[in-house]
Amino acid sequence: MSVIENEVPVRGTGEVVLSLTGINKRFGAVQALTDVDLTVRAGEVVALVGDNGAGKSTLVKTIAGVYQPDAGLIEFDGVPVTVAGPAGAQHLGIATVFQDLALCDNLDVVANLFLGKEHHLGPVMNEVSMEREAWRLLRSLSAKIPSVRIPVAGLSGGQRQTVAIARSLVGDPKVVMLDEPTAALGVAQTAEVLNLVERLREQGLAVIMVSHNMADVQAVSDRIVVLRLGRNAAEFRTEEASTDQLVAAITGASDNVVAQRAARRAGHPEGEQ
Ligand SMILES: Nc1ncnc2c1ncn2[C@@H]1O[C@H](COP(=O)(O)OP(=O)(O)OP(=O)(O)O)[C@@H](O)[C@H]1O
């Protein structure tokens, strides 16, 4: 098995890649999202947090093209876009790793990575090219996968998450959304997955990570966006947010001076209050 050099494309960091303004989404009588704003830059990890029912999944699915917003603006690379279905999201360069990972247990790592996007050489699949690309992707994530020719059923939870994240990189996206990537993982595997998130940031990707785990969020994100009852409740620079402040913002006990100041500070340059 050949291992080629680790070519990792690094994009310009700091530019706004994805921007959502005033997003609204209603399901029948339920107003799931009300005037939600979200911005993600290249080389930035934004954690999306909130209690059950806060609207995180609805927002992720709206960005992923699964739902169409009732109102609001989505801009990708500064251009207003309509994310017309999951294929439209993929075409724009928005990849999503959903919680169920949607891996085919009986297929090997290579087959899972390129499911539906197989490389062809004339009428036959180009296994050599796919295997080479599989190793390149896994190495770009510093992933610990022993072989790309074993069925994913034999992999650990962390390795399965690794394969799902590597698969999201096929097609060279600019935005990667991770829905609860460490749910149900042990301590070591969680650390492994958080390392992958760091690698995504290093590659200049804009990363949105949904998580209930405040320790994970604080370990790996640059910014934390809190949703509550379908609205923006607070936003923090991660290094400025204490766990107490986060919990207060999530639960709604944030209508106190400390959390409001933190939220204001996150939205303004230093010294500008
Ligand atoms: N397809 C749907 N049909 C009807 N209501 C929905 C649908 N999807 C979400 N909702 C409702 O929208 C609101 C937001 O739900 P959402 O799943 O986005 O929250 P969440 O923050 O992801 O919660 P969790 O952490 O439990 O996954 C909830 O009141 C939910 O019941």
PDBQT file of the ligand as one rigid body, heavy atoms in Angstrom, charges set to zero:
ROOT
HETATM    1  N1  LIG A 301     -39.400  18.193  10.948  1.00  0.00    +0.000 N 
HETATM    2  C1  LIG A 301     -39.959  18.825  11.973  1.00  0.00    +0.000 A 
HETATM    3  N2  LIG A 301     -41.286  18.933  12.089  1.00  0.00    +0.000 NA
HETATM    4  C2  LIG A 301     -41.865  19.604  13.119  1.00  0.00    +0.000 A 
HETATM    5  N3  LIG A 301     -41.173  20.208  14.108  1.00  0.00    +0.000 NA
HETATM    6  C3  LIG A 301     -39.843  20.123  14.057  1.00  0.00    +0.000 A 
HETATM    7  C4  LIG A 301     -39.155  19.438  13.001  1.00  0.00    +0.000 A 
HETATM    8  N4  LIG A 301     -37.826  19.538  13.209  1.00  0.00    +0.000 NA
HETATM    9  C5  LIG A 301     -37.675  20.232  14.354  1.00  0.00    +0.000 A 
HETATM   10  N5  LIG A 301     -38.881  20.599  14.855  1.00  0.00    +0.000 N 
HETATM   11  C6  LIG A 301     -39.105  21.395  16.067  1.00  0.00    +0.000 C 
HETATM   12  O1  LIG A 301     -38.315  22.546  15.928  1.00  0.00    +0.000 OA
HETATM   13  C7  LIG A 301     -37.730  22.889  17.189  1.00  0.00    +0.000 C 
HETATM   14  C8  LIG A 301     -36.223  22.888  17.067  1.00  0.00    +0.000 C 
HETATM   15  O2  LIG A 301     -35.775  21.532  16.938  1.00  0.00    +0.000 OA
HETATM   16  P1  LIG A 301     -34.273  21.118  16.602  1.00  0.00    +0.000 P 
HETATM   17  O3  LIG A 301     -34.283  19.635  16.388  1.00  0.00    +0.000 OA
HETATM   18  O4  LIG A 301     -33.758  21.960  15.526  1.00  0.00    +0.000 OA
HETATM   19  O5  LIG A 301     -33.537  21.456  17.953  1.00  0.00    +0.000 OA
HETATM   20  P2  LIG A 301     -32.090  20.985  18.463  1.00  0.00    +0.000 P 
HETATM   21  O6  LIG A 301     -31.493  22.179  19.092  1.00  0.00    +0.000 OA
HETATM   22  O7  LIG A 301     -31.358  20.338  17.358  1.00  0.00    +0.000 OA
HETATM   23  O8  LIG A 301     -32.453  19.912  19.561  1.00  0.00    +0.000 OA
HETATM   24  P3  LIG A 301     -31.671  18.552  19.980  1.00  0.00    +0.000 P 
HETATM   25  O9  LIG A 301     -30.475  18.990  20.735  1.00  0.00    +0.000 OA
HETATM   26  O10 LIG A 301     -32.677  17.853  20.838  1.00  0.00    +0.000 OA
HETATM   27  O11 LIG A 301     -31.359  17.816  18.715  1.00  0.00    +0.000 OA
HETATM   28  C9  LIG A 301     -38.265  21.896  18.201  1.00  0.00    +0.000 C 
HETATM   29  O12 LIG A 301     -39.390  22.453  18.827  1.00  0.00    +0.000 OA
HETATM   30  C10 LIG A 301     -38.654  20.713  17.328  1.00  0.00    +0.000 C 
HETATM   31  O13 LIG A 301     -39.684  19.989  17.927  1.00  0.00    +0.000 OA
ENDROOT
TORSDOF 0
